[in-house]
Amino acid sequence: MHTLQQILKQKNSNDIWSVRPDATVFEAIQIMADKRAGALLVMEGATLKGIISERDYAREVILKGRGSKKTLVAEIMSSDVISATSTSSVQGALEIMTEHHIRHLPIVDENTVVGVVSLGDLVKDIISFQQSTIEQLENYIRM
């Protein structure tokens, strides 16, 4: 099984999509739409302040009748960010995400954000690993 560092390398993207806490929710949703992302890190410079997701938008803006052009990201973001290190295993990351009911996991090494993995990234890796194992077993049986 891979580490999160290997997953980040496979994603072939060093982009860390983020928004400032003083941006409007509308701006955050626009970035998510442009990047086809379900969540953004909320960063102040290099400091991770929170995370905002489509789910936050639905629950804290739409359902409460707030305006996305007047509501700031800081007002609805999740500030208790759950994260993992790049040396964490895929299995460990899945356990964290399942336990905390989250779909996006920031990867932080020594207080520096190095990437983000999604539940989809991890599932894709597990399927690939299982397929490889099946192929190896089939080759062994054929010998």
Sequence and secondary structure as in RCSB ss.txt:
>XXXX:A:sequence
MHTLQQILKQKNSNDIWSVRPDATVFEAIQIMADKRAGALLVMEGATLKGIISERDYAREVILKGRGSKKTLVAE
IMSSDVISATSTSSVQGALEIMTEHHIRHLPIVDENTVVGVVSLGDLVKDIISFQQSTIEQLENYIRM
>XXXX:A:secstr
  BHHHHHHHHT     EE TTSBHHHHHHHHHHHT SEEEEEETTEEEEEEEHHHHIIIIITTT  TTTSBHHH
HSB S   B TTSBHHHHHHHHHHHT SEEEEEETTEEEEEEEHHHHHHHHHHHHHHHHHHHHHHHH 
